[in-house]
Amino acid sequence: MGLSRVERVLPGTRWLRGYTGEFMVADLIAGITVGLTVLPQGLAYATLAGLEPQYGLYSAFVGGVVYALMGGCREVTIGPTALLSLMTSRHTGFGGNSGPQLAILLCFLSGIVELLMAVLRLGALVDLISLPVTVGFTSATALIIGASQLKALLGIRGGSGSGFASTVRTVIANIPEARVADSILGIVSIAILLALRKLKDIKTPPDATGGRKAFGLFCWLVATARNALVVLVTSFIAFYFDQRGERPFILTGTVKSGIPDFQLPPFSTVLPSGGGPNGTSPLELGFTGMIEELGASIALVPIIAVLGNVAISKAFGGSGINPTRELVALSLSNICGSFFSSFPVTGSFSRSAVNHASGVKTPIGGIYTGALVLLALGVLTPYFQYIPKAALSAVIISAVIFMIEYEVIRPLWRCSKRELIPGAVTFVLSLIVGVELGLLAGVLTDLAFVVYRTARPLLTVTVANTAVGMEYILIRPNHSLIYFPAVEWVRNVTSKAIKQHGNIPVVFDCRLVNEFDYTAATGLQMLRKELEKKQIPLIVYGSSSEVRKLLQETLKSSLLEVTNDDELETLLRDISTAGGKHELRDVATPLLATASERSPSVVEIDDS
């Protein structure tokens, strides 16, 4: 059955085909379960982003609805994440309304950039970010996020450093000022969260009794809703002390209730400080000024969002996921979210895993999650003021701990030490100078290795013999392309091989080469002329039709070419019969089209 007009405009509506009551119940359960996860995380991530807690909830409901209509993977949940919250926090520290306004505009512009990436089919840009670079980036980000939460975890007031090292130094210097109650609450909360997380590893055997299955389900529910449970229990403790007139913990404070107004993203703002002659008077920023303030984040935030969302979609949806559709769904989630005061959002792996484990059937589960968030905004916000900040910090720290992917170091060290370098560059520079420059440096390091391998392709140089014992030097590129940066390298390796083994014929094996550019072909012509002066023939072996056409056009009538061992032996015999001299001529190919190939006797030599 073909797609209807509505399904072409809103791809997600195809889930409504055959949508049964059973699907609705499954999506409802999954939506509520994810909602219990996103509520405490939303509040915590808004704090991490330098915004008031309600902005985390504003960012948590629109994405689910939009993705339900536009997305193609039922498990994906769109909302605030620790990484994007950290990147947003770089622009929210001016005070006043400027922080939320810059964050909302960043959300809008991120959606626009993602939409342009979808229209121009630029989603493949994320392929430039290798796994080691991604690991280095996320691991450094996890440490930065964890360090940023230490103050709230320990109840330390006052300013903190702007980077990882300065933040850690500030926390260590202010340890004597740590509040005992907040510190105990925060550390105990982390321990409980990590312990409850292990409950999900308890497996129920298929043949278990009803009571055993009920216990397994209970453990899974507790592990899934652990963030909400810890926040709820600590809030009750804080409420209890508040009723007694005591405030042992630093609390979140008043959270604005109600659904955010639908309005255009702000295109101007006022910085309470930072402008004027003395640098302290208010400074009004227009749209251009806000763009300058957001800077590289306008491009980097969407790329990171797309990277995460595509990874989640592939992990759960497999190869059937349309990357362009996912880009469109993500972009519209950010664009529409900005009209409801959202900061940048993307797919959350942890919440998507919860969604999957909850048995979600369609992306409509995201609508139920959004409804629960709206209900919390309308009803529960008066009680959010009792949430201890140490508890929210514990939620963030216990989540980002598992972003540190140290387990990839051992296989990379054993199998590909070179790939550790871009990962290490990304990790170290992200901690020292910032995540944006760290990621950029890692990508450039990776690209430098790619360029180096193009300029210095691996060449296997061997001395081989034909069936009748005629020797020749066989040079075999182990890469499928030979481009202009490799010209001098090939000539130098060939010259070195001739010096080592004497003036015997040189055979350039092109059986693995699929691409030759014009400059490389011209370089081969220059090499042929150099060898001609030494009475050494240069023979091209087994080139593809595309490579042969380019070489024939470049080398004109001077191309000596064979397609199999029999032709090679015939050509070498002809050259030997001519007394060691050869004439530059075309060799008809194939000479023996049906001849069987024979492997030459090969002796490996050092080409370094």
C-alpha positions as CSV (number, residue, x, y, z in Angstrom):
1,M,0.0,0.0,0.0
2,G,1.4,3.4,-0.9
3,L,1.7,6.4,1.4
4,S,-1.2,8.8,1.7
5,R,-0.7,12.5,1.3
6,V,-0.8,13.0,5.0
7,E,1.9,10.3,5.5
8,R,4.1,12.0,3.0
9,V,3.9,15.3,4.9
10,L,4.0,13.8,8.3
11,P,5.9,10.5,8.0
12,G,5.2,9.6,11.7
13,T,1.5,9.2,11.1
14,R,2.1,5.9,9.3
15,W,2.4,4.5,12.9
16,L,-1.4,5.0,13.2
17,R,-2.0,2.3,10.6
18,G,-3.3,-0.7,12.6
19,Y,-2.7,1.2,15.9
20,T,-4.4,-1.1,18.4
21,G,-5.4,-0.8,22.1
22,E,-2.5,-3.1,22.9
23,F,-0.1,-0.7,21.2
24,M,-1.6,2.3,23.1
25,V,-1.2,0.6,26.5
26,A,2.4,-0.3,25.7
27,D,3.2,3.2,24.5
28,L,1.5,4.7,27.5
29,I,3.5,2.6,30.0
30,A,6.8,3.4,28.1
31,G,5.8,7.1,27.9
32,I,5.2,7.4,31.6
33,T,8.4,5.5,32.4
34,V,10.5,7.8,30.3
35,G,8.6,10.7,31.8
36,L,9.7,9.7,35.3
37,T,13.3,9.7,34.0
38,V,13.1,13.0,32.1
39,L,11.5,15.0,34.9
40,P,14.5,14.9,37.3
41,Q,17.0,15.0,34.4
42,G,15.3,18.0,32.8
43,L,15.5,20.0,36.1
44,A,19.1,18.9,36.5
45,Y,20.2,19.7,32.9
46,A,18.6,23.1,33.0
47,T,20.8,23.9,36.1
48,L,23.8,22.5,34.2
49,A,22.9,24.8,31.3
50,G,22.9,27.8,33.7
51,L,19.1,28.3,33.4
52,E,16.2,28.1,35.8
53,P,14.9,24.6,36.4
54,Q,11.7,25.0,34.5
55,Y,13.6,25.5,31.2
56,G,14.6,21.8,31.4
57,L,10.9,20.9,31.4
58,Y,10.2,23.3,28.6
59,S,12.8,21.5,26.5
60,A,11.4,18.0,27.3
61,F,7.9,18.0,25.9
62,V,7.9,19.5,22.4
63,G,10.6,17.2,21.0
64,G,8.6,14.0,21.8
65,V,5.5,15.3,20.0
66,V,7.4,16.5,16.9
67,Y,9.4,13.3,16.7
68,A,6.2,11.2,17.0
69,L,5.0,13.0,13.8
70,M,8.3,13.1,11.9
71,G,10.6,10.4,13.2
72,G,11.3,6.9,12.0
73,C,12.7,5.1,15.1
74,R,10.2,4.2,17.8
75,E,12.8,4.1,20.6
76,V,14.3,7.6,20.2
77,T,13.3,10.2,22.7
78,I,14.2,13.8,22.1
79,G,15.0,16.2,25.0
80,P,17.7,17.9,27.0
81,T,21.0,16.1,27.4
82,A,24.1,16.7,29.5
83,L,26.4,17.4,26.6
84,L,24.2,20.0,24.9
85,S,23.4,21.5,28.3
86,L,27.1,22.0,29.0
87,M,27.6,23.6,25.5
88,T,24.7,25.9,26.1
89,S,26.1,27.0,29.5
90,R,28.9,28.8,27.7
91,H,26.4,31.5,26.8
92,T,24.1,31.8,29.8
93,G,26.4,33.4,32.4
94,F,25.7,37.1,31.8
95,G,22.7,37.3,34.1
96,G,19.2,38.7,33.7
97,N,17.1,37.5,30.8
98,S,20.1,37.2,28.5
99,G,20.9,33.6,29.4
100,P,17.5,32.1,28.5
101,Q,17.2,34.3,25.5
102,L,20.6,33.3,24.1
103,A,19.8,29.6,24.8
104,I,16.5,29.8,23.1
105,L,18.0,31.5,20.0
106,L,20.7,28.9,20.0
107,C,18.0,26.2,19.9
108,F,16.3,27.9,17.0
109,L,19.5,28.4,15.0
110,S,20.6,24.8,15.7
111,G,17.3,23.7,14.2
112,I,17.8,25.9,11.1
113,V,21.3,24.5,10.6
114,E,20.1,20.9,11.0
115,L,17.3,21.6,8.5
116,L,19.9,23.0,6.0
117,M,22.0,19.9,6.6
118,A,19.0,17.7,5.7
119,V,18.1,19.7,2.6
120,L,21.8,19.6,1.3
121,R,22.2,16.0,2.4
122,L,25.1,16.9,4.7
123,G,24.4,14.4,7.4
124,A,27.5,12.5,6.1
125,L,29.6,15.3,7.7
126,V,29.3,13.4,11.0
127,D,31.3,10.6,9.3
128,L,34.4,12.8,9.6
129,I,34.2,12.3,13.3
130,S,35.8,8.9,14.0
131,L,35.0,6.7,17.0
132,P,38.3,7.5,18.9
133,V,37.5,11.3,18.5
134,T,34.0,10.7,19.7
135,V,35.2,8.7,22.7
136,G,37.8,11.4,23.6
137,F,35.2,14.1,23.3
138,T,32.4,12.4,25.3
139,S,34.9,11.3,28.0
140,A,36.3,14.8,28.4
141,T,32.8,16.2,28.5
142,A,31.8,13.8,31.2
143,L,34.7,14.9,33.4
144,I,33.9,18.6,32.7
145,I,30.2,18.0,33.6
146,G,31.1,16.1,36.7
147,A,33.6,18.8,37.9
148,S,31.0,21.5,37.3
149,Q,28.6,19.7,39.7
150,L,31.0,19.3,42.6
151,K,30.2,22.6,44.1
152,A,26.4,21.9,44.3
153,L,27.1,18.4,45.4
154,L,29.2,19.6,48.4
155,G,27.1,22.7,49.1
156,I,29.8,25.2,48.2
157,R,28.6,28.7,47.4
158,G,30.3,31.3,45.3
159,G,31.8,31.5,41.8
160,S,33.8,28.8,40.1
161,G,36.4,28.5,37.4
162,S,35.5,28.7,33.7
163,G,37.4,25.5,32.7
164,F,37.9,22.0,34.0
165,A,41.2,22.6,35.8
166,S,40.1,26.0,37.3
167,T,36.8,24.5,38.5
168,V,38.6,21.6,40.2
169,R,41.1,24.0,41.8
170,T,38.3,26.2,43.0
171,V,36.4,23.3,44.6
172,I,39.6,22.0,46.3
173,A,40.4,25.5,47.6
174,N,36.8,25.9,49.0
175,I,36.6,22.4,50.6
176,P,36.6,23.9,54.1
177,E,33.4,25.8,53.2
178,A,31.6,22.6,52.2
179,R,28.3,22.1,53.9
180,V,28.2,18.8,55.8
181,A,24.5,18.1,55.2
182,D,24.7,18.7,51.4
183,S,27.9,16.7,51.1
184,I,26.4,13.7,52.9
185,L,23.1,13.9,50.9
186,G,25.0,14.2,47.6
187,I,27.4,11.4,48.2
188,V,24.8,9.1,49.6
189,S,22.5,9.9,46.6
190,I,25.2,8.9,44.1
191,A,25.8,5.7,46.0
192,I,22.1,4.8,46.0
193,L,21.7,5.7,42.3
194,L,24.6,3.5,41.3
195,A,23.3,0.7,43.5
196,L,19.8,0.9,42.1
197,R,21.2,1.0,38.6
198,K,22.6,-2.5,39.2
199,L,19.0,-3.8,39.8
200,K,18.3,-3.8,36.1
201,D,21.0,-6.5,35.6
202,I,18.9,-9.0,37.6
203,K,17.6,-11.4,35.0
204,T,14.4,-13.4,35.4
205,P,14.5,-16.9,34.0
206,P,11.9,-17.8,31.4
207,D,10.6,-20.6,33.5
208,A,10.4,-18.5,36.7
209,T,7.4,-18.5,39.0
210,G,4.9,-15.7,39.1
211,G,6.4,-14.3,42.3
212,R,9.9,-14.4,40.8
213,K,8.7,-12.6,37.7
214,A,6.9,-10.0,39.8
215,F,10.1,-9.4,41.8
216,G,12.1,-9.0,38.5
217,L,9.6,-6.5,37.2
218,F,9.7,-4.6,40.5
219,C,13.6,-4.4,40.4
220,W,13.4,-3.2,36.8
221,L,10.9,-0.5,37.7
222,V,13.0,0.7,40.6
223,A,16.2,0.8,38.5
224,T,14.4,2.7,35.7
225,A,12.8,5.3,38.0
226,R,15.8,5.6,40.3
227,N,16.4,9.3,39.5
228,A,12.8,10.2,40.2
229,L,12.8,8.1,43.4
230,V,16.0,9.7,44.8
231,V,14.7,13.2,44.0
232,L,11.3,12.4,45.5
233,V,12.8,11.0,48.7
234,T,15.3,13.8,49.2
235,S,12.6,16.4,48.5
236,F,10.5,14.8,51.3
237,I,13.4,15.0,53.6
238,A,14.0,18.7,52.7
239,F,10.2,19.4,53.1
240,Y,10.3,17.7,56.5
241,F,13.1,20.0,57.8
242,D,11.5,23.0,56.2
243,Q,8.3,22.4,58.1
244,R,10.4,22.4,61.3
245,G,11.9,25.8,60.3
246,E,15.3,24.3,59.3
247,R,17.2,24.5,56.0
248,P,20.1,22.1,56.2
249,F,20.3,21.8,52.4
250,I,20.6,24.3,49.5
251,L,17.3,23.9,47.6
252,T,16.4,24.5,44.0
253,G,14.0,27.3,44.9
254,T,10.9,28.5,43.2
255,V,10.1,26.9,39.9
256,K,7.8,28.9,37.6
257,S,4.6,26.9,37.0
258,G,2.5,26.7,33.9
259,I,3.0,26.0,30.2
260,P,5.4,28.4,28.5
261,D,3.9,31.0,26.2
262,F,4.1,30.3,22.4
263,Q,6.2,33.1,21.0
264,L,9.0,33.8,18.5
265,P,12.6,33.2,19.6
266,P,14.2,36.4,20.9
267,F,16.3,38.2,18.3
268,S,17.7,40.8,20.7
269,T,18.8,40.8,24.4
270,V,20.3,43.0,27.0
271,L,23.4,42.0,28.9
272,P,23.2,43.3,32.4
273,S,26.9,43.8,32.5
274,G,29.8,43.7,30.1
275,G,29.2,46.8,27.9
276,G,29.7,50.6,28.1
277,P,32.8,52.6,28.8
278,N,33.6,50.9,32.1
279,G,32.5,47.4,31.1
280,T,29.8,47.2,33.7
281,S,26.8,49.1,32.2
282,P,24.1,47.2,30.4
283,L,24.8,46.3,26.8
284,E,22.0,45.8,24.2
285,L,22.7,43.1,21.7
286,G,20.8,42.9,18.4
287,F,20.5,39.8,16.3
288,T,24.0,40.3,14.9
289,G,25.4,40.7,18.3
290,M,23.7,37.6,19.6
291,I,25.1,35.7,16.6
292,E,28.6,36.9,17.4
293,E,28.2,35.9,21.0
294,L,27.0,32.3,20.1
295,G,29.8,32.1,17.6
296,A,31.0,28.6,16.7
297,S,28.3,27.0,18.8
298,I,25.8,27.7,16.0
299,A,27.6,25.1,13.9
300,L,29.1,22.8,16.6
301,V,25.9,22.2,18.7
302,P,23.9,20.9,15.6
303,I,26.8,18.7,14.6
304,I,27.0,17.2,18.1
305,A,23.2,16.8,18.2
306,V,23.1,15.1,14.8
307,L,26.0,12.8,15.8
308,G,24.2,11.7,18.9
309,N,20.8,11.3,17.3
310,V,22.1,9.3,14.3
311,A,24.1,7.0,16.6
312,I,21.0,6.3,18.7
313,S,18.8,5.8,15.6
314,K,21.3,3.3,14.1
315,A,21.7,1.5,17.5
316,F,17.9,0.9,17.8
317,G,16.6,1.2,14.3
318,G,19.3,-0.5,12.3
319,S,20.0,0.1,8.7
320,G,16.4,0.8,7.9
321,I,16.6,4.3,9.3
322,N,16.5,7.2,6.8
323,P,19.2,9.7,8.0
324,T,17.6,12.6,6.2
325,R,14.2,12.0,7.9
326,E,16.0,11.8,11.2
327,L,17.7,15.2,10.5
328,V,14.4,16.8,9.6
329,A,12.7,15.4,12.7
330,L,15.6,16.7,14.9
331,S,15.6,20.1,13.2
332,L,11.9,20.6,13.6
333,S,12.1,19.5,17.3
334,N,14.6,22.3,17.9
335,I,12.8,24.9,15.8
336,C,9.4,24.2,17.3
337,G,10.9,23.9,20.7
338,S,12.4,27.4,20.5
339,F,8.9,28.8,20.2
340,F,8.2,27.2,23.7
341,S,11.4,28.5,25.4
342,S,13.5,25.3,24.8
343,F,17.2,25.2,24.8
344,P,19.0,22.8,22.3
345,V,17.8,19.2,22.4
346,T,18.7,15.9,20.8
347,G,18.2,12.2,21.3
348,S,19.1,10.8,24.7
349,F,20.7,7.4,24.7
350,S,19.8,6.6,28.3
351,R,16.2,7.6,27.9
352,S,16.0,5.8,24.5
353,A,17.3,2.7,26.2
354,V,14.6,3.0,28.9
355,N,12.0,3.5,26.1
356,H,13.2,0.3,24.4
357,A,13.2,-1.7,27.6
358,S,9.7,-0.5,28.5
359,G,8.3,-2.1,25.4
360,V,7.4,0.9,23.4
361,K,5.6,0.1,20.1
362,T,5.6,3.4,18.2
363,P,7.0,7.0,18.6
364,I,3.6,8.0,20.0
365,G,5.1,7.1,23.3
366,G,6.9,10.4,23.1
367,I,3.5,12.2,23.1
368,Y,2.6,10.5,26.4
369,T,6.0,11.6,27.9
370,G,5.3,15.2,26.7
371,A,1.8,15.1,28.3
372,L,3.4,14.0,31.7
373,V,5.9,16.8,31.5
374,L,3.1,19.3,30.9
375,L,1.1,17.9,33.8
376,A,4.2,18.3,36.0
377,L,4.5,21.9,34.8
378,G,0.9,22.6,35.7
379,V,0.6,20.8,38.9
380,L,3.9,19.8,40.5
381,T,6.1,22.9,40.1
382,P,5.2,24.3,43.6
383,Y,6.8,21.2,45.1
384,F,10.0,21.3,43.0
385,Q,11.3,24.1,45.2
386,Y,12.1,21.5,47.9
387,I,14.4,19.5,45.6
388,P,18.0,19.8,47.1
389,K,20.6,20.9,44.5
390,A,22.9,18.2,45.8
391,A,20.3,15.6,44.7
392,L,20.2,17.1,41.2
393,S,24.0,17.1,41.0
394,A,24.0,13.5,42.1
395,V,21.6,12.7,39.2
396,I,23.9,14.3,36.7
397,I,27.1,12.8,38.0
398,S,25.7,9.3,38.2
399,A,24.6,9.7,34.6
400,V,27.8,11.1,33.1
401,I,30.1,8.6,34.9
402,F,29.2,6.1,32.2
403,M,30.0,8.5,29.4
404,I,33.7,7.9,30.2
405,E,34.5,5.1,27.7
406,Y,37.9,3.9,29.0
407,E,37.2,0.4,27.8
408,V,38.1,1.2,24.1
409,I,41.7,2.0,25.1
410,R,42.9,-1.6,25.4
411,P,41.7,-2.9,22.0
412,L,43.0,0.3,20.3
413,W,46.4,-0.1,22.0
414,R,46.6,-3.7,20.9
415,C,45.3,-3.3,17.3
416,S,45.7,0.4,16.2
417,K,47.9,2.6,18.3
418,R,47.7,5.3,15.7
419,E,44.0,5.8,16.3
420,L,44.7,6.6,20.0
421,I,46.4,9.8,19.0
422,P,43.3,11.8,17.7
423,G,41.3,10.5,20.6
424,A,44.0,11.6,23.1
425,V,44.3,15.0,21.4
426,T,40.6,15.5,21.6
427,F,40.5,14.4,25.3
428,V,43.4,16.5,26.5
429,L,42.5,19.7,24.5
430,S,38.9,19.5,25.5
431,L,39.9,19.6,29.1
432,I,42.5,22.3,28.7
433,V,41.0,24.8,26.1
434,G,37.4,23.7,25.7
435,V,35.3,21.1,24.0
436,E,34.9,23.0,20.7
437,L,38.6,23.4,20.0
438,G,39.2,19.9,21.4
439,L,36.8,18.3,18.9
440,L,38.1,20.4,16.0
441,A,41.7,19.4,16.8
442,G,40.8,15.8,17.0
443,V,39.0,15.9,13.6
444,L,41.9,17.7,12.0
445,T,44.4,15.2,13.5
446,D,42.3,12.4,12.0
447,L,42.2,14.1,8.6
448,A,46.0,14.7,8.8
449,F,46.5,10.9,9.1
450,V,44.2,10.3,6.1
451,V,46.1,12.8,4.1
452,Y,49.4,11.3,5.2
453,R,48.3,7.8,4.1
454,T,47.3,9.3,0.7
455,A,50.7,10.9,0.4
456,R,52.5,7.9,1.6
457,P,50.6,4.8,0.4
458,L,51.8,1.5,1.6
459,L,53.9,0.0,-1.2
460,T,55.0,-3.7,-1.2
461,V,58.3,-4.1,-3.1
462,T,59.4,-7.6,-4.0
463,V,61.8,-9.3,-6.4
464,A,59.9,-11.9,-8.4
465,N,60.7,-14.4,-11.1
466,T,58.8,-15.6,-14.1
467,A,58.3,-19.3,-14.9
468,V,61.6,-19.3,-16.9
469,G,63.5,-17.5,-14.3
470,M,63.6,-13.9,-15.5
471,E,63.8,-11.5,-12.6
472,Y,61.8,-8.2,-12.2
473,I,61.0,-5.8,-9.4
474,L,57.3,-5.9,-8.5
475,I,55.9,-2.8,-6.8
476,R,52.4,-3.3,-5.5
477,P,50.3,-0.4,-3.9
478,N,48.2,-1.7,-1.1
479,H,45.6,1.1,-1.5
480,S,42.9,1.5,-4.1
481,L,43.9,5.0,-5.1
482,I,47.0,6.8,-6.1
483,Y,46.7,10.6,-6.0
484,F,49.1,13.5,-6.6
485,P,50.6,13.7,-3.1
486,A,52.0,10.2,-3.6
487,V,53.9,10.8,-6.8
488,E,57.3,11.6,-5.3
489,W,56.9,8.8,-2.8
490,V,56.4,6.2,-5.6
491,R,59.3,7.5,-7.5
492,N,61.6,7.4,-4.5
493,V,60.6,3.9,-3.5
494,T,61.2,2.8,-7.1
495,S,64.6,4.4,-7.3
496,K,65.6,2.8,-4.0
497,A,64.5,-0.6,-5.2
498,I,66.6,-0.3,-8.4
499,K,69.7,0.8,-6.4
500,Q,69.2,-2.2,-4.1
501,H,68.5,-4.9,-6.8
502,G,70.1,-3.6,-10.0
503,N,68.8,-2.5,-13.4
504,I,66.1,-5.1,-13.9
505,P,62.5,-4.5,-15.3
506,V,60.1,-2.7,-13.0
507,V,56.5,-3.9,-12.9
508,F,53.9,-1.6,-11.3
509,D,51.0,-3.8,-10.1
510,C,47.7,-1.9,-10.5
511,R,45.3,-4.8,-9.7
512,L,44.3,-3.2,-6.4
513,V,44.3,0.4,-7.8
514,N,40.9,1.7,-8.8
515,E,41.7,5.4,-9.1
516,F,44.6,7.3,-10.6
517,D,44.5,11.1,-11.0
518,Y,46.1,13.0,-13.8
519,T,49.0,14.3,-11.7
520,A,49.8,10.8,-10.6
521,A,49.7,9.5,-14.1
522,T,52.0,12.3,-15.2
523,G,54.3,11.4,-12.4
524,L,54.4,7.8,-13.7
525,Q,55.3,9.2,-17.1
526,M,58.3,11.1,-15.6
527,L,59.3,7.9,-13.8
528,R,59.2,6.0,-17.1
529,K,61.5,8.6,-18.7
530,E,64.0,8.3,-15.8
531,L,64.0,4.5,-16.2
532,E,64.3,4.7,-19.9
533,K,67.6,6.5,-19.6
534,K,68.9,3.5,-17.6
535,Q,67.5,1.0,-20.1
536,I,65.0,-0.2,-17.6
537,P,61.4,-1.0,-18.9
538,L,58.4,0.1,-16.8
539,I,55.5,-2.3,-17.1
540,V,51.9,-1.7,-15.9
541,Y,50.2,-4.8,-14.7
542,G,46.5,-5.4,-14.5
543,S,45.1,-1.9,-14.5
544,S,41.3,-1.4,-14.6
545,S,39.7,0.1,-17.7
546,E,39.4,3.6,-16.1
547,V,43.0,3.6,-15.0
548,R,44.2,2.2,-18.3
549,K,42.4,4.9,-20.2
550,L,44.0,7.7,-18.1
551,L,47.5,6.1,-18.4
552,Q,47.2,5.6,-22.2
553,E,46.1,9.2,-22.6
554,T,49.0,10.4,-20.4
555,L,51.8,8.1,-21.5
556,K,50.6,8.1,-25.1
557,S,52.3,5.3,-27.1
558,S,54.8,4.6,-24.3
559,L,52.6,2.4,-22.2
560,L,53.8,-1.2,-21.6
561,E,50.9,-3.0,-20.2
562,V,50.0,-6.6,-19.4
563,T,46.9,-8.2,-17.8
564,N,48.2,-11.5,-16.6
565,D,51.4,-13.5,-15.9
566,D,51.6,-15.1,-19.4
567,E,51.6,-11.7,-21.0
568,L,54.2,-10.5,-18.6
569,E,56.5,-13.4,-19.3
570,T,56.0,-12.9,-23.1
571,L,56.8,-9.2,-22.8
572,L,59.9,-9.7,-20.6
573,R,61.1,-12.4,-23.1
574,D,60.8,-10.0,-26.0
575,I,62.7,-7.3,-24.1
576,S,65.4,-9.8,-23.1
577,T,65.7,-11.1,-26.8
578,A,66.3,-7.5,-27.9
579,G,69.5,-7.5,-25.9
580,G,68.3,-5.8,-22.8
581,K,67.0,-2.8,-24.7
582,H,63.3,-2.2,-25.3
583,E,61.3,0.0,-27.5
584,L,58.4,2.1,-26.1
585,R,55.4,0.6,-27.7
586,D,51.8,-0.5,-27.0
587,V,51.2,-4.1,-26.1
588,A,47.9,-5.5,-27.3
589,T,45.8,-6.6,-24.4
590,P,44.8,-9.2,-23.6
591,L,47.4,-11.2,-25.5
592,L,46.2,-14.5,-24.0
593,A,42.7,-13.7,-22.7
594,T,42.1,-17.3,-21.5
595,A,45.5,-18.0,-20.1
596,S,45.6,-19.2,-16.5
597,E,47.5,-17.0,-14.0
598,R,50.6,-18.2,-12.3
599,S,51.9,-16.7,-9.1
600,P,55.5,-15.4,-9.3
601,S,58.1,-16.5,-6.9
602,V,58.3,-13.7,-4.5
603,V,61.0,-12.6,-2.1
604,E,60.1,-9.8,0.4
605,I,62.6,-7.0,0.6
606,D,62.8,-3.9,2.9
607,D,61.4,-0.8,1.2
608,S,61.8,1.5,4.2
